[in-house]
Every structure is written in structure tokens, then in C-alpha cells.
């Protein structure tokens, strides 16, 4: 009997560690959804939080239906799967929106860099062309002599 207890203790310790980690993660979602959403100012983060709550609830329902495992659960299982697919669709839309926003920011940064380089090129050159100073001036004395003749 003592050998069995000794063999089980490492598993119990591991389970305790995992439960402590899970407790930390669950604390984020322990406050009411309204409180969490009111504190958040970024719309994208609000959307992610709402999606996380919906996914957690749908996953809990899925686990509950699996625990029932009776003959009447087929209909419930189908409904829960439809709900999970709907939530996953919302999560995918959120990811696409986030990627689109990141790409938009990247494009704006690229445009800003292009404008900066153009300004540097333009302002880095002299305002008066060097060609104006390469013996292309009109000599007025010669032209006045020509007009007197």
C-alpha cells in the first residue's frame, strides 16, 4: 500500500502545480465581463476578450455534454458544436481584422519612410543648379557690340 502511495505522490504534485497555473489564468476571467470591458479602452482588445469568454463558455458546454454521454445528448452535442464553430468564426474574423490593421500600419510606415527619403534627397541637393555656374553666362559686352554694328 505504501508503494502505491509513493507512486501516486509525484502525480498529485504535478496536478497541484498545474492547478496553480490554471488558477492564475482563470483569475483574469473571474471578474464579470462588464467590468472587464469597461476597463478596456482598445476596441480590438474588447473584441478579443468577448471572443475568449464565448469560447470558454462553449467549451464548458461541450465538456458538460461529453460528461453526460447519454443517448439524449446527440442533439445537445450538435448544438454545442454549432456554437463552437460560430465562436471560432468570430475568432477568425478578429484575427483577419488584426492582420489587416497591422498591414495598414506597415503600409503607412512604408509611405512615411518613402516620403522621408524623398525629402532628404530633395533637400540634400543645392537649390541652385551647378550648371548655372559652368561658363554659360552671357557676356553683355559682346552682345552690345553686335547690336551697334
C-alpha positions as CSV (number, residue, x, y, z in Angstrom):
1,X,0.0,0.0,0.0
2,X,2.8,2.5,0.8
3,X,4.4,1.7,-2.5
4,X,1.2,2.7,-4.3
5,X,1.0,5.9,-2.3
6,X,4.6,6.8,-3.2
7,X,4.0,6.1,-6.8
8,X,0.9,8.4,-6.8
9,X,2.5,11.4,-5.0
10,X,4.5,12.7,-8.0
11,X,1.3,12.8,-10.0
12,X,-0.5,14.6,-7.2
13,X,2.3,17.2,-7.0
14,X,2.2,17.7,-10.8
15,X,-1.5,18.1,-10.6
16,X,-1.2,20.7,-7.9
17,X,1.3,22.7,-10.0
18,X,-1.0,22.6,-13.0
19,X,-3.9,23.7,-10.9
20,X,-1.9,26.6,-9.5
21,X,-1.1,27.7,-13.1
22,X,-4.7,27.3,-14.1
23,X,-5.9,29.4,-11.1
24,X,-3.7,32.3,-12.3
25,X,-5.2,32.0,-15.8
26,X,-8.8,31.8,-14.5
27,X,-8.3,34.9,-12.3
28,X,-8.3,37.0,-15.4
29,X,-11.7,35.8,-16.3
30,X,-13.1,35.6,-12.8
31,X,-14.4,39.2,-12.8
32,X,-17.7,40.0,-14.5
33,X,-17.5,40.6,-18.3
34,X,-19.0,44.1,-18.0
35,X,-16.3,45.1,-15.5
36,X,-13.5,43.8,-17.8
37,X,-15.0,45.5,-20.9
38,X,-15.4,48.8,-19.1
39,X,-11.8,48.9,-18.0
40,X,-10.6,48.2,-21.6
41,X,-10.2,51.1,-23.9
42,X,-9.0,49.4,-27.1
43,X,-11.8,48.1,-29.2
44,X,-9.8,45.2,-30.6
45,X,-8.9,44.0,-27.1
46,X,-12.6,44.2,-26.1
47,X,-13.4,42.1,-29.1
48,X,-10.8,39.5,-28.2
49,X,-12.0,39.4,-24.6
50,X,-15.6,38.8,-25.7
51,X,-14.5,36.1,-28.0
52,X,-12.4,34.4,-25.3
53,X,-15.4,34.5,-22.9
54,X,-17.7,33.0,-25.6
55,X,-15.1,30.3,-26.4
56,X,-14.7,29.4,-22.7
57,X,-18.5,29.1,-22.3
58,X,-18.9,27.0,-25.4
59,X,-16.0,24.7,-24.4
60,X,-17.5,24.3,-20.9
61,X,-20.9,23.3,-22.5
62,X,-19.0,20.9,-24.8
63,X,-17.3,19.3,-21.8
64,X,-20.6,19.1,-19.9
65,X,-22.4,17.4,-22.8
66,X,-19.5,14.9,-23.1
67,X,-19.8,14.1,-19.4
68,X,-23.5,13.4,-19.7
69,X,-22.8,10.9,-22.5
70,X,-26.3,9.6,-22.6
71,X,-28.4,8.7,-25.6
72,X,-30.2,12.1,-25.5
73,X,-27.0,14.1,-25.8
74,X,-26.7,13.8,-29.6
75,X,-29.0,16.8,-30.1
76,X,-27.2,18.8,-27.5
77,X,-23.8,17.8,-28.9
78,X,-24.8,19.1,-32.3
79,X,-26.0,22.4,-30.9
80,X,-22.8,22.9,-28.9
81,X,-20.7,22.1,-31.9
82,X,-22.6,24.7,-34.0
83,X,-22.0,27.2,-31.2
84,X,-18.2,26.3,-31.1
85,X,-18.0,26.8,-34.9
86,X,-19.7,30.1,-34.7
87,X,-17.3,31.3,-32.0
88,X,-14.3,30.0,-33.9
89,X,-15.6,32.0,-36.9
90,X,-15.7,35.2,-34.8
91,X,-12.2,34.5,-33.6
92,X,-11.0,34.0,-37.2
93,X,-12.7,37.3,-38.2
94,X,-10.9,39.0,-35.3
95,X,-7.6,37.6,-36.4
96,X,-8.2,38.8,-40.0
97,X,-9.1,42.3,-38.8
98,X,-6.0,42.4,-36.6
99,X,-3.8,41.3,-39.5
100,X,-5.4,43.9,-41.7
101,X,-4.8,46.6,-39.2
102,X,-1.1,45.5,-38.8
103,X,-0.7,45.6,-42.6
104,X,-2.3,49.1,-42.8
105,X,0.1,50.3,-40.1
106,X,3.0,48.7,-42.0
107,X,1.9,50.4,-45.3
108,X,1.7,53.8,-43.5
109,X,5.2,53.3,-42.1
110,X,6.5,52.4,-45.5
111,X,4.9,55.5,-47.0
112,X,6.4,57.7,-44.3
113,X,9.8,56.2,-44.9
114,X,9.4,56.9,-48.7
115,X,8.4,60.5,-48.1
116,X,11.3,61.0,-45.7
117,X,13.8,59.6,-48.2
118,X,12.4,61.8,-51.0
119,X,12.6,64.9,-48.7
120,X,16.2,64.0,-47.8
121,X,17.1,63.6,-51.5
122,X,15.5,66.9,-52.4
123,X,16.8,68.9,-49.5
124,X,20.2,67.3,-49.7
125,X,20.9,68.9,-53.1
126,X,21.8,72.6,-53.6
127,X,18.9,74.8,-54.5
128,X,20.7,76.4,-57.4
129,X,21.9,74.1,-60.1
130,X,25.6,73.7,-60.6
131,X,25.2,74.0,-64.3
132,X,24.4,77.7,-63.9
133,X,28.0,78.3,-62.9
134,X,29.8,76.4,-65.8
135,X,30.7,79.2,-68.3
136,X,27.2,79.6,-69.6
137,X,26.8,83.2,-68.8
138,X,26.1,85.7,-71.5
139,X,28.8,88.3,-72.0
140,X,27.0,91.6,-72.3
141,X,29.8,93.5,-73.8
142,X,30.0,91.3,-76.9
143,X,26.3,91.4,-77.4
144,X,26.2,95.2,-77.2
145,X,29.0,95.5,-79.8
146,X,27.0,93.3,-82.1
147,X,23.9,95.5,-81.8
148,X,25.9,98.7,-82.6
149,X,27.0,97.4,-85.9
